[in-house]
Each structure stands twice: as structure tokens, then as C-alpha cells.
């Protein structure tokens, strides 16, 4: 449990309303809730650096607002550009609390 970092309670986040966080190391991340669960990613598109919390979410597919790159939040793989991938974190839900593992799980 040493590598777990508390983000928020499950009641603090809703579908289509991502929450932004700043980690102790200064990284900006965003947490999404979809039908498949909670997805924590670095809040930066790997293409041109746009904030991903401003993107469009449809089911588990997140579309970046700058250039339309699409990402599968479950796999973090880009659906628009082969080889591109989001940096993300494993989420852990215990009771009604959402944590992430601090080591990125690319």
C-alpha cells in the first residue's frame, strides 16, 4: 500500500466529468469514469500536448480536441496513430475510495 496515492471518493467523480489532480511529483493527471471503470492518465496528449480533460469522451474512447487523435482508455493505445500511447496509472478502488499506483503502468 506504500505506492498507492489517494485521489478521491467514488462519489466525487461522475461520467463525462473528469477530475484533474496534481501528484506529489508535480505531474498533472486526469481521472475519467466510464462504464468499464476508472482510468487515470497523464493530462497531456502525446501528439501535441493538449490537455486531455478537455477532450470528448464516448464510452471508453477519448478524442483529443486539438487534432482529433482517439485513445482507448482501457488499453491507453491510440486508435488514430499506430504506436502512440497514453501514459497512465493503475487505479485501485477500496470501499468508496479511488487510489492510483504511483509507478506509471504504461
Biopython code that builds the backbone (N, CA, C, O; Angstrom):
import numpy as np
from Bio.PDB.StructureBuilder import StructureBuilder

atoms = [
    (1, "UNK", "N", (0.822, -1.208, 0.000)),
    (1, "UNK", "CA", (0.000, 0.000, 0.000)),
    (1, "UNK", "C", (0.857, 1.259, 0.000)),
    (1, "UNK", "O", (0.332, 2.363, -0.145)),
    (2, "UNK", "N", (2.162, 1.107, 0.160)),
    (2, "UNK", "CA", (3.045, 2.274, 0.171)),
    (2, "UNK", "C", (3.036, 3.024, -1.149)),
    (2, "UNK", "O", (3.215, 4.242, -1.164)),
    (3, "UNK", "N", (2.832, 2.321, -2.260)),
    (3, "UNK", "CA", (2.878, 3.004, -3.552)),
    (3, "UNK", "C", (1.500, 3.492, -4.013)),
    (3, "UNK", "O", (1.371, 3.967, -5.141)),
    (4, "UNK", "N", (0.467, 3.385, -3.162)),
    (4, "UNK", "CA", (-0.862, 3.873, -3.512)),
    (4, "UNK", "C", (-1.009, 5.334, -3.094)),
    (4, "UNK", "O", (-0.559, 5.739, -2.023)),
    (5, "UNK", "N", (-1.641, 6.105, -3.952)),
    (5, "UNK", "CA", (-1.891, 7.522, -3.685)),
    (5, "UNK", "C", (-3.397, 7.773, -3.790)),
    (5, "UNK", "O", (-4.007, 7.485, -4.820)),
    (6, "UNK", "N", (-3.984, 8.303, -2.736)),
    (6, "UNK", "CA", (-5.427, 8.588, -2.705)),
    (6, "UNK", "C", (-5.735, 9.747, -3.651)),
    (6, "UNK", "O", (-5.063, 10.778, -3.629)),
    (7, "UNK", "N", (-6.779, 9.556, -4.496)),
    (7, "UNK", "CA", (-7.233, 10.639, -5.370)),
    (7, "UNK", "C", (-8.519, 11.265, -4.866)),
    (7, "UNK", "O", (-8.572, 12.469, -4.613)),
    (8, "UNK", "N", (-9.567, 10.444, -4.719)),
    (8, "UNK", "CA", (-10.868, 10.983, -4.322)),
    (8, "UNK", "C", (-11.797, 9.836, -3.972)),
    (8, "UNK", "O", (-11.421, 8.668, -4.062)),
    (9, "UNK", "N", (-12.989, 10.172, -3.580)),
    (9, "UNK", "CA", (-14.022, 9.168, -3.327)),
    (9, "UNK", "C", (-14.805, 8.933, -4.622)),
    (9, "UNK", "O", (-14.849, 9.796, -5.498)),
    (10, "UNK", "N", (-15.412, 7.770, -4.725)),
    (10, "UNK", "CA", (-16.182, 7.456, -5.931)),
    (10, "UNK", "C", (-17.335, 8.438, -6.132)),
    (10, "UNK", "O", (-17.749, 8.675, -7.267)),
    (11, "UNK", "N", (-17.853, 9.005, -5.057)),
    (11, "UNK", "CA", (-18.949, 9.971, -5.164)),
    (11, "UNK", "C", (-18.478, 11.339, -5.658)),
    (11, "UNK", "O", (-19.299, 12.198, -5.979)),
    (12, "UNK", "N", (-17.141, 11.549, -5.721)),
    (12, "UNK", "CA", (-16.588, 12.828, -6.165)),
    (12, "UNK", "C", (-16.430, 12.927, -7.682)),
    (12, "UNK", "O", (-16.084, 13.989, -8.198)),
    (13, "UNK", "N", (-16.678, 11.845, -8.389)),
    (13, "UNK", "CA", (-16.496, 11.846, -9.839)),
    (13, "UNK", "C", (-17.720, 11.227, -10.499)),
    (13, "UNK", "O", (-18.332, 10.297, -9.974)),
    (14, "UNK", "N", (-18.059, 11.774, -11.674)),
    (14, "UNK", "CA", (-19.206, 11.268, -12.436)),
    (14, "UNK", "C", (-18.790, 11.067, -13.881)),
    (14, "UNK", "O", (-17.842, 11.696, -14.351)),
    (15, "UNK", "N", (-19.494, 10.193, -14.590)),
    (15, "UNK", "CA", (-19.211, 10.039, -16.023)),
    (15, "UNK", "C", (-19.307, 11.382, -16.745)),
    (15, "UNK", "O", (-20.167, 12.206, -16.434)),
    (16, "UNK", "N", (-18.415, 11.590, -17.710)),
    (16, "UNK", "CA", (-18.354, 12.808, -18.537)),
    (16, "UNK", "C", (-17.917, 14.042, -17.754)),
    (16, "UNK", "O", (-17.984, 15.157, -18.270)),
    (17, "UNK", "N", (-17.466, 13.851, -16.501)),
    (17, "UNK", "CA", (-16.958, 14.956, -15.691)),
    (17, "UNK", "C", (-15.620, 14.540, -15.080)),
    (17, "UNK", "O", (-15.553, 14.204, -13.897)),
    (18, "UNK", "N", (-14.553, 14.562, -15.888)),
    (18, "UNK", "CA", (-13.255, 14.133, -15.369)),
    (18, "UNK", "C", (-12.759, 15.067, -14.271)),
    (18, "UNK", "O", (-13.157, 16.229, -14.189)),
    (19, "UNK", "N", (-11.887, 14.534, -13.440)),
    (19, "UNK", "CA", (-11.286, 15.321, -12.356)),
    (19, "UNK", "C", (-9.787, 15.385, -12.569)),
    (19, "UNK", "O", (-9.148, 14.382, -12.887)),
    (20, "UNK", "N", (-9.234, 16.576, -12.390)),
    (20, "UNK", "CA", (-7.793, 16.783, -12.518)),
    (20, "UNK", "C", (-7.141, 16.727, -11.143)),
    (20, "UNK", "O", (-7.730, 17.105, -10.131)),
    (21, "UNK", "N", (-5.904, 16.241, -11.147)),
    (21, "UNK", "CA", (-5.114, 16.149, -9.920)),
    (21, "UNK", "C", (-3.665, 16.494, -10.245)),
    (21, "UNK", "O", (-3.207, 16.323, -11.375)),
    (22, "UNK", "N", (-2.955, 16.981, -9.233)),
    (22, "UNK", "CA", (-1.512, 17.165, -9.337)),
    (22, "UNK", "C", (-0.886, 16.218, -8.325)),
    (22, "UNK", "O", (-1.187, 16.276, -7.132)),
    (23, "UNK", "N", (-0.013, 15.350, -8.814)),
    (23, "UNK", "CA", (0.645, 14.368, -7.954)),
    (23, "UNK", "C", (1.763, 15.027, -7.153)),
    (23, "UNK", "O", (2.197, 16.128, -7.494)),
    (24, "UNK", "N", (2.234, 14.373, -6.098)),
    (24, "UNK", "CA", (3.312, 14.952, -5.290)),
    (24, "UNK", "C", (4.559, 15.320, -6.102)),
    (24, "UNK", "O", (5.293, 16.234, -5.726)),
    (25, "UNK", "N", (4.803, 14.610, -7.216)),
    (25, "UNK", "CA", (5.978, 14.922, -8.040)),
    (25, "UNK", "C", (5.693, 16.026, -9.062)),
    (25, "UNK", "O", (6.555, 16.341, -9.883)),
    (26, "UNK", "N", (4.494, 16.618, -9.022)),
    (26, "UNK", "CA", (4.152, 17.717, -9.920)),
    (26, "UNK", "C", (3.462, 17.311, -11.203)),
    (26, "UNK", "O", (3.047, 18.180, -11.970)),
    (27, "UNK", "N", (3.324, 16.008, -11.469)),
    (27, "UNK", "CA", (2.628, 15.543, -12.678)),
    (27, "UNK", "C", (1.150, 15.878, -12.618)),
    (27, "UNK", "O", (0.506, 15.742, -11.578)),
    (28, "UNK", "N", (0.629, 16.317, -13.743)),
    (28, "UNK", "CA", (-0.803, 16.593, -13.849)),
    (28, "UNK", "C", (-1.462, 15.367, -14.463)),
    (28, "UNK", "O", (-1.075, 14.902, -15.535)),
    (29, "UNK", "N", (-2.473, 14.851, -13.756)),
    (29, "UNK", "CA", (-3.196, 13.693, -14.263)),
    (29, "UNK", "C", (-4.681, 14.012, -14.293)),
    (29, "UNK", "O", (-5.138, 14.991, -13.702)),
    (30, "UNK", "N", (-5.421, 13.168, -14.993)),
    (30, "UNK", "CA", (-6.869, 13.315, -15.052)),
    (30, "UNK", "C", (-7.484, 11.936, -14.849)),
    (30, "UNK", "O", (-6.976, 10.928, -15.341)),
    (31, "UNK", "N", (-8.583, 11.919, -14.115)),
    (31, "UNK", "CA", (-9.301, 10.683, -13.813)),
    (31, "UNK", "C", (-10.647, 10.716, -14.530)),
    (31, "UNK", "O", (-11.430, 11.654, -14.376)),
    (32, "UNK", "N", (-10.898, 9.666, -15.319)),
    (32, "UNK", "CA", (-12.172, 9.519, -16.019)),
    (32, "UNK", "C", (-12.935, 8.343, -15.425)),
    (32, "UNK", "O", (-12.339, 7.352, -15.004)),
    (33, "UNK", "N", (-14.259, 8.462, -15.395)),
    (33, "UNK", "CA", (-15.125, 7.344, -15.043)),
    (33, "UNK", "C", (-15.904, 6.968, -16.292)),
    (33, "UNK", "O", (-16.572, 7.807, -16.897)),
    (34, "UNK", "N", (-15.811, 5.684, -16.678)),
    (34, "UNK", "CA", (-16.586, 5.172, -17.803)),
    (34, "UNK", "C", (-17.308, 3.919, -17.324)),
    (34, "UNK", "O", (-17.161, 3.515, -16.170)),
    (35, "UNK", "N", (-18.080, 3.311, -18.201)),
    (35, "UNK", "CA", (-18.776, 2.074, -17.839)),
    (35, "UNK", "C", (-17.795, 0.961, -17.479)),
    (35, "UNK", "O", (-18.146, 0.047, -16.733)),
    (36, "UNK", "N", (-16.571, 1.031, -18.002)),
    (36, "UNK", "CA", (-15.582, -0.019, -17.714)),
    (36, "UNK", "C", (-14.772, 0.253, -16.450)),
    (36, "UNK", "O", (-13.975, -0.594, -16.047)),
    (37, "UNK", "N", (-14.955, 1.411, -15.813)),
    (37, "UNK", "CA", (-14.246, 1.692, -14.564)),
    (37, "UNK", "C", (-13.624, 3.075, -14.540)),
    (37, "UNK", "O", (-14.071, 3.994, -15.227)),
    (38, "UNK", "N", (-12.574, 3.200, -13.726)),
    (38, "UNK", "CA", (-11.869, 4.465, -13.541)),
    (38, "UNK", "C", (-10.536, 4.386, -14.277)),
    (38, "UNK", "O", (-9.838, 3.373, -14.214)),
    (39, "UNK", "N", (-10.192, 5.468, -14.975)),
    (39, "UNK", "CA", (-8.988, 5.493, -15.788)),
    (39, "UNK", "C", (-8.202, 6.762, -15.459)),
    (39, "UNK", "O", (-8.705, 7.871, -15.642)),
    (40, "UNK", "N", (-6.970, 6.601, -14.973)),
    (40, "UNK", "CA", (-6.115, 7.726, -14.618)),
    (40, "UNK", "C", (-4.985, 7.823, -15.634)),
    (40, "UNK", "O", (-4.225, 6.874, -15.826)),
    (41, "UNK", "N", (-4.884, 8.978, -16.281)),
    (41, "UNK", "CA", (-3.851, 9.183, -17.296)),
    (41, "UNK", "C", (-3.167, 10.525, -17.076)),
    (41, "UNK", "O", (-3.719, 11.425, -16.443)),
    (42, "UNK", "N", (-1.965, 10.642, -17.606)),
    (42, "UNK", "CA", (-1.284, 11.933, -17.610)),
    (42, "UNK", "C", (-2.110, 12.865, -18.488)),
    (42, "UNK", "O", (-2.517, 12.489, -19.587)),
    (43, "UNK", "N", (-2.355, 14.066, -18.011)),
    (43, "UNK", "CA", (-3.272, 15.001, -18.672)),
    (43, "UNK", "C", (-2.576, 15.752, -19.812)),
    (43, "UNK", "O", (-2.537, 16.982, -19.840)),
    (44, "UNK", "N", (-2.034, 14.978, -20.740)),
    (44, "UNK", "CA", (-1.299, 15.572, -21.862)),
    (44, "UNK", "C", (-1.332, 14.602, -23.039)),
    (44, "UNK", "O", (-0.944, 13.441, -22.910)),
    (45, "UNK", "N", (-1.796, 15.087, -24.179)),
    (45, "UNK", "CA", (-1.812, 14.262, -25.389)),
    (45, "UNK", "C", (-0.373, 14.042, -25.851)),
    (45, "UNK", "O", (0.407, 14.993, -25.905)),
    (46, "UNK", "N", (-0.012, 12.805, -26.186)),
    (46, "UNK", "CA", (1.357, 12.545, -26.625)),
    (46, "UNK", "C", (1.684, 13.154, -27.989)),
    (46, "UNK", "O", (2.854, 13.219, -28.365)),
    (47, "UNK", "N", (0.686, 13.594, -28.723)),
    (47, "UNK", "CA", (0.915, 14.173, -30.047)),
    (47, "UNK", "C", (1.417, 15.609, -29.954)),
    (47, "UNK", "O", (2.510, 15.918, -30.429)),
    (48, "UNK", "N", (0.623, 16.486, -29.345)),
    (48, "UNK", "CA", (0.983, 17.905, -29.331)),
    (48, "UNK", "C", (0.805, 18.556, -27.964)),
    (48, "UNK", "O", (0.930, 19.775, -27.842)),
    (49, "UNK", "N", (0.514, 17.762, -26.935)),
    (49, "UNK", "CA", (0.480, 18.285, -25.575)),
    (49, "UNK", "C", (-0.829, 18.885, -25.103)),
    (49, "UNK", "O", (-0.850, 19.527, -24.053)),
    (50, "UNK", "N", (-1.911, 18.708, -25.821)),
    (50, "UNK", "CA", (-3.203, 19.257, -25.388)),
    (50, "UNK", "C", (-3.651, 18.622, -24.081)),
    (50, "UNK", "O", (-3.333, 17.466, -23.798)),
    (51, "UNK", "N", (-4.384, 19.380, -23.296)),
    (51, "UNK", "CA", (-4.976, 18.834, -22.070)),
    (51, "UNK", "C", (-6.069, 17.854, -22.464)),
    (51, "UNK", "O", (-6.955, 18.185, -23.253)),
    (52, "UNK", "N", (-6.004, 16.657, -21.917)),
    (52, "UNK", "CA", (-6.970, 15.625, -22.280)),
    (52, "UNK", "C", (-8.287, 15.731, -21.515)),
    (52, "UNK", "O", (-9.290, 15.156, -21.938)),
    (53, "UNK", "N", (-8.299, 16.449, -20.407)),
    (53, "UNK", "CA", (-9.569, 16.616, -19.697)),
    (53, "UNK", "C", (-10.530, 17.493, -20.485)),
    (53, "UNK", "O", (-11.717, 17.553, -20.161)),
    (54, "UNK", "N", (-10.039, 18.171, -21.511)),
    (54, "UNK", "CA", (-10.896, 18.964, -22.395)),
    (54, "UNK", "C", (-11.398, 18.151, -23.589)),
    (54, "UNK", "O", (-12.156, 18.664, -24.412)),
    (55, "UNK", "N", (-10.980, 16.888, -23.685)),
    (55, "UNK", "CA", (-11.337, 16.055, -24.823)),
    (55, "UNK", "C", (-12.778, 15.579, -24.778)),
    (55, "UNK", "O", (-13.506, 15.826, -23.817)),
    (56, "UNK", "N", (-13.168, 14.896, -25.834)),
    (56, "UNK", "CA", (-14.514, 14.348, -25.950)),
    (56, "UNK", "C", (-14.480, 12.865, -25.608)),
    (56, "UNK", "O", (-13.665, 12.121, -26.152)),
    (57, "UNK", "N", (-15.353, 12.434, -24.716)),
    (57, "UNK", "CA", (-15.392, 11.052, -24.268)),
    (57, "UNK", "C", (-16.667, 10.389, -24.755)),
    (57, "UNK", "O", (-17.772, 10.878, -24.521)),
    (58, "UNK", "N", (-16.491, 9.262, -25.440)),
    (58, "UNK", "CA", (-17.635, 8.460, -25.862)),
    (58, "UNK", "C", (-17.322, 7.021, -25.497)),
    (58, "UNK", "O", (-16.441, 6.392, -26.084)),
    (59, "UNK", "N", (-18.066, 6.503, -24.506)),
    (59, "UNK", "CA", (-17.790, 5.193, -23.916)),
    (59, "UNK", "C", (-16.358, 5.204, -23.395)),
    (59, "UNK", "O", (-16.048, 5.994, -22.503)),
    (60, "UNK", "N", (-15.465, 4.350, -23.923)),
    (60, "UNK", "CA", (-14.074, 4.312, -23.464)),
    (60, "UNK", "C", (-13.111, 4.996, -24.422)),
    (60, "UNK", "O", (-11.896, 4.862, -24.275)),
    (61, "UNK", "N", (-13.636, 5.730, -25.405)),
    (61, "UNK", "CA", (-12.775, 6.380, -26.390)),
    (61, "UNK", "C", (-12.722, 7.881, -26.108)),
    (61, "UNK", "O", (-13.744, 8.567, -26.076)),
    (62, "UNK", "N", (-11.500, 8.365, -25.906)),
    (62, "UNK", "CA", (-11.254, 9.778, -25.648)),
    (62, "UNK", "C", (-10.659, 10.402, -26.899)),
    (62, "UNK", "O", (-9.680, 9.894, -27.446)),
    (63, "UNK", "N", (-11.252, 11.508, -27.354)),
    (63, "UNK", "CA", (-10.765, 12.211, -28.540)),
    (63, "UNK", "C", (-10.151, 13.533, -28.109)),
    (63, "UNK", "O", (-10.800, 14.343, -27.447)),
    (64, "UNK", "N", (-8.894, 13.747, -28.489)),
    (64, "UNK", "CA", (-8.196, 14.994, -28.181)),
    (64, "UNK", "C", (-8.813, 16.129, -29.002)),
    (64, "UNK", "O", (-9.103, 15.961, -30.186)),
    (65, "UNK", "N", (-9.008, 17.279, -28.364)),
    (65, "UNK", "CA", (-9.678, 18.394, -29.036)),
    (65, "UNK", "C", (-8.790, 19.094, -30.059)),
    (65, "UNK", "O", (-9.314, 19.762, -30.950)),
    (66, "UNK", "N", (-7.476, 18.970, -29.967)),
    (66, "UNK", "CA", (-6.612, 19.710, -30.899)),
    (66, "UNK", "C", (-6.582, 19.097, -32.287)),
    (66, "UNK", "O", (-6.814, 19.799, -33.271)),
    (67, "UNK", "N", (-6.303, 17.816, -32.390)),
    (67, "UNK", "CA", (-6.123, 17.211, -33.715)),
    (67, "UNK", "C", (-6.949, 15.944, -33.920)),
    (67, "UNK", "O", (-6.780, 15.254, -34.925)),
    (68, "UNK", "N", (-7.836, 15.632, -32.984)),
    (68, "UNK", "CA", (-8.757, 14.527, -33.163)),
    (68, "UNK", "C", (-8.190, 13.133, -32.939)),
    (68, "UNK", "O", (-8.826, 12.142, -33.296)),
    (69, "UNK", "N", (-7.000, 13.044, -32.350)),
    (69, "UNK", "CA", (-6.469, 11.708, -32.055)),
    (69, "UNK", "C", (-7.403, 11.029, -31.072)),
    (69, "UNK", "O", (-7.885, 11.655, -30.127)),
    (70, "UNK", "N", (-7.659, 9.745, -31.294)),
    (70, "UNK", "CA", (-8.556, 8.959, -30.444)),
    (70, "UNK", "C", (-7.748, 7.935, -29.654)),
    (70, "UNK", "O", (-6.822, 7.313, -30.176)),
    (71, "UNK", "N", (-8.120, 7.775, -28.378)),
    (71, "UNK", "CA", (-7.436, 6.848, -27.484)),
    (71, "UNK", "C", (-8.443, 5.954, -26.788)),
    (71, "UNK", "O", (-9.500, 6.415, -26.358)),
    (72, "UNK", "N", (-8.117, 4.683, -26.676)),
    (72, "UNK", "CA", (-8.905, 3.727, -25.901)),
    (72, "UNK", "C", (-8.415, 3.830, -24.457)),
    (72, "UNK", "O", (-7.264, 3.499, -24.173)),
    (73, "UNK", "N", (-9.264, 4.279, -23.553)),
    (73, "UNK", "CA", (-8.839, 4.463, -22.163)),
    (73, "UNK", "C", (-8.519, 3.142, -21.467)),
    (73, "UNK", "O", (-7.712, 3.120, -20.538)),
    (74, "UNK", "N", (-9.134, 2.047, -21.898)),
    (74, "UNK", "CA", (-8.847, 0.752, -21.256)),
    (74, "UNK", "C", (-7.430, 0.286, -21.573)),
    (74, "UNK", "O", (-6.742, -0.235, -20.695)),
    (75, "UNK", "N", (-6.991, 0.466, -22.802)),
    (75, "UNK", "CA", (-5.662, -0.008, -23.209)),
    (75, "UNK", "C", (-4.641, 1.125, -23.269)),
    (75, "UNK", "O", (-3.435, 0.877, -23.278)),
    (76, "UNK", "N", (-5.118, 2.352, -23.308)),
    (76, "UNK", "CA", (-4.331, 3.575, -23.459)),
    (76, "UNK", "C", (-3.691, 3.708, -24.836)),
    (76, "UNK", "O", (-2.896, 4.619, -25.069)),
    (77, "UNK", "N", (-4.031, 2.814, -25.738)),
    (77, "UNK", "CA", (-3.470, 2.859, -27.092)),
    (77, "UNK", "C", (-4.232, 3.870, -27.956)),
    (77, "UNK", "O", (-5.440, 4.062, -27.816)),
    (78, "UNK", "N", (-3.483, 4.496, -28.844)),
    (78, "UNK", "CA", (-4.065, 5.440, -29.785)),
    (78, "UNK", "C", (-4.727, 4.665, -30.923)),
    (78, "UNK", "O", (-4.132, 3.745, -31.484)),
    (79, "UNK", "N", (-5.943, 5.036, -31.255)),
    (79, "UNK", "CA", (-6.682, 4.399, -32.333)),
    (79, "UNK", "C", (-6.451, 5.120, -33.660)),
    (79, "UNK", "O", (-6.857, 4.633, -34.715)),
    (80, "UNK", "N", (-5.797, 6.283, -33.603)),
    (80, "UNK", "CA", (-5.586, 7.105, -34.790)),
    (80, "UNK", "C", (-4.178, 6.992, -35.353)),
    (80, "UNK", "O", (-3.977, 7.155, -36.556)),
    (81, "UNK", "N", (-3.215, 6.720, -34.508)),
    (81, "UNK", "CA", (-1.813, 6.727, -34.904)),
    (81, "UNK", "C", (-1.113, 5.518, -34.297)),
    (81, "UNK", "O", (-0.969, 5.414, -33.079)),
    (82, "UNK", "N", (-0.687, 4.618, -35.152)),
    (82, "UNK", "CA", (-0.045, 3.383, -34.692)),
    (82, "UNK", "C", (1.182, 3.689, -33.839)),
    (82, "UNK", "O", (2.020, 4.517, -34.195)),
    (83, "UNK", "N", (1.264, 3.002, -32.709)),
    (83, "UNK", "CA", (2.412, 3.130, -31.815)),
    (83, "UNK", "C", (2.279, 4.192, -30.742)),
    (83, "UNK", "O", (3.027, 4.165, -29.765)),
    (84, "UNK", "N", (1.355, 5.123, -30.890)),
    (84, "UNK", "CA", (1.176, 6.165, -29.876)),
    (84, "UNK", "C", (0.373, 5.589, -28.710)),
    (84, "UNK", "O", (-0.497, 4.739, -28.897)),
    (85, "UNK", "N", (0.681, 6.066, -27.513)),
    (85, "UNK", "CA", (0.027, 5.539, -26.313)),
    (85, "UNK", "C", (0.009, 6.609, -25.227)),
    (85, "UNK", "O", (0.918, 7.435, -25.136)),
    (86, "UNK", "N", (-1.034, 6.581, -24.411)),
    (86, "UNK", "CA", (-1.119, 7.474, -23.266)),
    (86, "UNK", "C", (-0.296, 6.918, -22.107)),
    (86, "UNK", "O", (-0.142, 5.705, -21.963)),
    (87, "UNK", "N", (0.225, 7.819, -21.288)),
    (87, "UNK", "CA", (0.852, 7.395, -20.038)),
    (87, "UNK", "C", (-0.244, 7.366, -18.989)),
    (87, "UNK", "O", (-1.039, 8.300, -18.881)),
    (88, "UNK", "N", (-0.280, 6.290, -18.217)),
    (88, "UNK", "CA", (-1.357, 6.168, -17.250)),
    (88, "UNK", "C", (-0.940, 5.438, -16.002)),
    (88, "UNK", "O", (0.205, 5.012, -15.857)),
    (89, "UNK", "N", (-1.889, 5.302, -15.106)),
    (89, "UNK", "CA", (-1.669, 4.699, -13.804)),
    (89, "UNK", "C", (-2.747, 3.656, -13.533)),
    (89, "UNK", "O", (-3.892, 3.816, -13.954)),
    (90, "UNK", "N", (-2.388, 2.615, -12.847)),
    (90, "UNK", "CA", (-3.356, 1.618, -12.415)),
    (90, "UNK", "C", (-4.211, 2.224, -11.316)),
    (90, "UNK", "O", (-3.690, 2.811, -10.368)),
    (91, "UNK", "N", (-5.530, 2.079, -11.445)),
    (91, "UNK", "CA", (-6.437, 2.567, -10.409)),
    (91, "UNK", "C", (-6.852, 1.408, -9.509)),
    (91, "UNK", "O", (-7.011, 0.272, -9.955)),
    (92, "UNK", "N", (-7.021, 1.726, -8.246)),
    (92, "UNK", "CA", (-7.449, 0.750, -7.246)),
    (92, "UNK", "C", (-8.606, 1.377, -6.481)),
    (92, "UNK", "O", (-8.490, 2.491, -5.970)),
    (93, "UNK", "N", (-9.723, 0.658, -6.403)),
    (93, "UNK", "CA", (-10.877, 1.143, -5.646)),
    (93, "UNK", "C", (-11.023, 0.276, -4.410)),
    (93, "UNK", "O", (-11.146, -0.946, -4.499)),
    (94, "UNK", "N", (-11.007, 0.931, -3.253)),
    (94, "UNK", "CA", (-11.198, 0.242, -1.976)),
    (94, "UNK", "C", (-12.344, 0.934, -1.258)),
    (94, "UNK", "O", (-12.274, 2.122, -0.943)),
    (95, "UNK", "N", (-13.400, 0.171, -1.003)),
    (95, "UNK", "CA", (-14.651, 0.734, -0.470)),
    (95, "UNK", "C", (-15.106, 1.818, -1.426)),
    (95, "UNK", "O", (-15.436, 1.523, -2.575)),
    (96, "UNK", "N", (-15.130, 3.062, -0.982)),
    (96, "UNK", "CA", (-15.551, 4.148, -1.878)),
    (96, "UNK", "C", (-14.398, 5.101, -2.170)),
    (96, "UNK", "O", (-14.629, 6.254, -2.533)),
    (97, "UNK", "N", (-13.167, 4.638, -2.016)),
    (97, "UNK", "CA", (-12.002, 5.480, -2.255)),
    (97, "UNK", "C", (-11.236, 5.013, -3.501)),
    (97, "UNK", "O", (-11.061, 3.816, -3.730)),
    (98, "UNK", "N", (-10.789, 5.986, -4.294)),
    (98, "UNK", "CA", (-10.039, 5.692, -5.514)),
    (98, "UNK", "C", (-8.586, 6.073, -5.288)),
    (98, "UNK", "O", (-8.275, 7.197, -4.895)),
    (99, "UNK", "N", (-7.707, 5.123, -5.543)),
    (99, "UNK", "CA", (-6.270, 5.318, -5.430)),
    (99, "UNK", "C", (-5.638, 5.044, -6.789)),
    (99, "UNK", "O", (-6.250, 4.416, -7.653)),
    (100, "UNK", "N", (-4.409, 5.519, -6.969)),
    (100, "UNK", "CA", (-3.606, 5.097, -8.109)),
    (100, "UNK", "C", (-2.293, 4.549, -7.564)),
    (100, "UNK", "O", (-1.830, 4.943, -6.493)),
    (101, "UNK", "N", (-1.702, 3.626, -8.333)),
    (101, "UNK", "CA", (-0.348, 3.188, -8.048)),
    (101, "UNK", "C", (0.570, 4.245, -8.610)),
    (101, "UNK", "O", (0.448, 4.612, -9.778)),
    (102, "UNK", "N", (1.494, 4.746, -7.797)),
    (102, "UNK", "CA", (2.318, 5.871, -8.222)),
    (102, "UNK", "C", (3.264, 5.548, -9.371)),
    (102, "UNK", "O", (3.624, 6.446, -10.132)),
    (103, "UNK", "N", (3.668, 4.315, -9.514)),
    (103, "UNK", "CA", (4.503, 3.958, -10.663)),
    (103, "UNK", "C", (3.606, 3.862, -11.891)),
    (103, "UNK", "O", (2.632, 3.109, -11.884)),
    (104, "UNK", "N", (3.927, 4.630, -12.970)),
    (104, "UNK", "CA", (3.097, 4.542, -14.172)),
    (104, "UNK", "C", (3.036, 3.128, -14.707)),
    (104, "UNK", "O", (4.020, 2.391, -14.643)),
    (105, "UNK", "N", (1.892, 2.750, -15.231)),
    (105, "UNK", "CA", (1.714, 1.396, -15.783)),
    (105, "UNK", "C", (1.493, 1.475, -17.270)),
    (105, "UNK", "O", (0.411, 1.163, -17.766)),
    (106, "UNK", "N", (2.511, 1.891, -17.976)),
    (106, "UNK", "CA", (2.389, 2.043, -19.429)),
    (106, "UNK", "C", (2.296, 0.687, -19.984)),
    (106, "UNK", "O", (2.184, 0.524, -21.199)),
]
sb = StructureBuilder()
sb.init_structure("model")
sb.init_model(0)
sb.init_chain("A")
sb.init_seg("    ")
for serial, (resi, resn, name, xyz) in enumerate(atoms, 1):
    if name == "N":
        sb.init_residue(resn, " ", resi, " ")
    sb.init_atom(name, np.array(xyz, "f"), 0.0, 1.0, " ", f" {name:<3s}", serial, name[0])
structure = sb.get_structure()
